[in-house]
Amino acid sequence: MAVGRTPGQGDAGKAVHGRRGRTGQQEPLGTGHFQSGRDNLFAEPVYRRGAAALHALRVRIGDAAFFAGANEWLDRYRNSSATTGDFEAVMEEASGQQLDAFFNDWLREGDRPAMP
C-alpha cells in the first residue's frame, strides 16, 4: 500500500472491481466457487477481497482518516506483529467511528458486501 498518496483507479481499480473473464465479460469480485483453506491461502480471490475491503474502508471513513490510520498502524507496529483486531482498533481510533459491523461484513461473513 502506498501510504500518504491518493492513487488513481489504474490497477487498484481492476483489483477492486473485478476482471475480465474468459468470455470478455466483467467478473464481479467474489463470484464463483472458492475453496478457502490452507491450500488457497495466497490465491487470487484472497488478494482481490482484501483490496476490495480496504477500498470500501477508505470510502467509508474518508481519505484523511484512512491514511492517518494506515500511517499510525505502520508506525505503531513497525518491526513487530499485529493482528487484524489491531488494524481494526487503529482505524476506529483514526476515524472516530465504531466499525464492528463494517469489519464483520467485509472480513467475517461469507458473501462480499456491495462495493461502495
Backbone torsions as a table, in degrees:
resi	resn	phi	psi	omega
1	MET	NA	131.0	176.8
2	ALA	-88.1	97.3	-176.2
3	VAL	-82.1	137.7	175.4
4	GLY	98.7	-3.0	175.5
5	ARG	-131.4	159.9	-179.7
6	THR	-107.0	102.5	-178.7
7	PRO	-73.6	158.5	174.9
8	GLY	-85.5	-169.4	-178.9
9	GLN	-64.8	-64.6	176.5
10	GLY	35.5	-138.9	-178.8
11	ASP	-66.2	-32.1	179.3
12	ALA	-62.2	-40.9	178.6
13	GLY	-62.7	-38.2	177.6
14	LYS	-64.7	-41.8	-179.3
15	ALA	-65.0	-37.5	-176.4
16	VAL	-79.1	-42.3	-171.9
17	HIS	-95.0	-1.5	176.8
18	GLY	111.4	-172.8	-177.3
19	ARG	-141.7	173.8	178.1
20	ARG	-84.8	130.0	178.7
21	GLY	-85.7	-172.6	-179.4
22	ARG	-58.2	-32.1	-178.2
23	THR	-82.7	-5.1	-176.9
24	GLY	87.2	-4.7	178.4
25	GLN	-81.2	149.3	177.8
26	GLN	-68.4	126.6	176.6
27	GLU	-95.8	119.2	176.1
28	PRO	-65.0	150.3	178.6
29	LEU	-63.5	135.2	174.6
30	GLY	85.6	13.6	177.5
31	THR	-90.6	165.6	178.5
32	GLY	81.7	177.9	-178.6
33	HIS	-92.0	131.6	179.1
34	PHE	-131.8	125.3	176.7
35	GLN	-89.7	111.9	175.8
36	SER	-79.5	172.8	178.6
37	GLY	126.2	178.2	-174.2
38	ARG	-55.2	-39.9	-177.6
39	ASP	-70.3	-18.7	-178.3
40	ASN	-116.4	19.7	-176.2
41	LEU	-56.3	-35.9	-177.3
42	PHE	-111.2	24.1	-179.9
43	ALA	-73.1	156.9	-177.1
44	GLU	-53.1	-43.5	-179.1
45	PRO	-59.2	-30.2	178.7
46	VAL	-64.4	-46.7	-179.7
47	TYR	-68.4	-39.2	179.8
48	ARG	-64.9	-41.4	179.4
49	ARG	-68.3	-38.2	176.7
50	GLY	-61.4	-43.4	177.8
51	ALA	-62.2	-41.7	179.8
52	ALA	-65.1	-41.0	179.7
53	ALA	-63.6	-42.9	178.4
54	LEU	-65.7	-40.0	177.6
55	HIS	-62.5	-46.0	-179.9
56	ALA	-62.9	-38.7	177.6
57	LEU	-63.3	-44.1	179.7
58	ARG	-60.8	-42.4	177.7
59	VAL	-64.8	-41.6	-176.9
60	ARG	-65.0	-45.0	-173.8
61	ILE	-102.0	-10.7	179.1
62	GLY	92.9	156.8	-177.2
63	ASP	-59.0	-46.8	-175.2
64	ALA	-60.4	-48.6	-179.3
65	ALA	-68.3	-39.3	-179.1
66	PHE	-61.3	-51.1	-177.1
67	PHE	-72.1	-32.4	174.0
68	ALA	-63.4	-44.1	178.7
69	GLY	-65.2	-42.5	179.3
70	ALA	-62.7	-43.8	178.4
71	ASN	-65.2	-40.9	177.9
72	GLU	-63.7	-43.2	179.8
73	TRP	-61.7	-44.5	178.0
74	LEU	-62.7	-44.2	179.5
75	ASP	-64.7	-44.8	-175.6
76	ARG	-67.3	-36.8	-173.6
77	TYR	-111.1	14.1	177.3
78	ARG	-58.0	135.3	179.1
79	ASN	62.0	26.8	176.6
80	SER	-148.7	-178.2	179.0
81	SER	-96.8	150.3	175.7
82	ALA	-141.5	152.3	179.5
83	THR	-104.1	170.3	173.7
84	THR	-60.7	-39.3	177.3
85	GLY	-60.5	-36.8	176.3
86	ASP	-62.6	-44.3	178.5
87	PHE	-61.8	-44.8	179.8
88	GLU	-59.4	-44.6	-179.0
89	ALA	-63.4	-42.1	179.5
90	VAL	-64.7	-41.1	179.4
91	MET	-67.3	-34.5	175.5
92	GLU	-66.5	-41.8	177.1
93	GLU	-61.7	-47.4	-175.8
94	ALA	-65.5	-35.4	-176.2
95	SER	-92.1	-19.9	-174.7
96	GLY	70.9	18.0	-178.8
97	GLN	-117.2	151.4	173.4
98	GLN	-88.5	118.0	-170.3
99	LEU	-115.0	16.9	-179.4
100	ASP	-54.7	-47.8	-178.0
101	ALA	-63.3	-40.8	178.4
102	PHE	-60.4	-51.7	-177.8
103	PHE	-66.2	-35.7	176.0
104	ASN	-61.8	-45.5	179.6
105	ASP	-62.0	-44.4	-172.5
106	TRP	-86.6	-28.3	-173.0
107	LEU	-111.8	-23.7	-170.9
108	ARG	-118.0	-16.2	179.8
109	GLU	-90.2	155.3	-176.8
110	GLY	-70.7	-44.0	-177.1
111	ASP	-91.3	144.5	178.3
112	ARG	-77.3	131.3	175.4
113	PRO	-64.9	165.6	177.7
114	ALA	-65.3	143.8	177.7
115	MET	-66.9	141.5	178.5
116	PRO	-69.6	NA	NA
